[in-house]
Every structure is written in C-alpha cells, then in structure tokens.
Amino acid sequence: MKALILVDLQNDFLPGGALAVSKGDEVLPVAVKMMKAGFKHIIATQDWHPANHGSFASNNAGAKVGSMGK
C-alpha cells in the first residue's frame, strides 16, 4: 500500500503568510499533481502552536528569528 503524506502544507508558510517561506507556493503544483496521481490514501498534517509557544524567537530572550534553539 502506498500513501501520499503532505506535511505542513498551509497558508502560513506561503508568501504573505504569518511564517512565509520564500517561494513556498512553488510546492503547490507538485502537491496537486501528486494528489491526482491515484494514491489510495492521502494524509495531510498541520502543525499549530499558540502565540506564546517556546519555539518562537519572540518568546526567547536574545533569540533571533531563524536561529536554532537549544
């Protein structure tokens, strides 16, 4: 059995989104093509964190956006 798994394909990561990734929208045509490829199972995941989550640089004194935490 084969399945297509789409991980974190969400508006926040597209240009103009809250956590925009440069050229993030370029994955959409690929995802649509794969979704039409006849997979029996298509699974999509979406990660979400509240605004005060420790993974955001703004919630860690001295951290810079894009830096790796401890």
C-alpha positions, 0 to 999 in steps of 0.5 A: 500500500502506498500513501501520499503524506503532505506535511505542513502544507498551509497558508502560513508558510506561503508568501504573505503568510504569518511564517512565509517561506520564500517561494513556498507556493512553488510546492503547490503544483507538485502537491496537486499533481501528486494528489491526482496521481491515484494514491489510495490514501492521502494524509495531510498534517498541520502543525499549530502552536499558540502565540506564546509557544517556546519555539518562537524567537519572540518568546526567547530572550536574545533569540533571533528569528531563524536561529536554532534553539537549544 
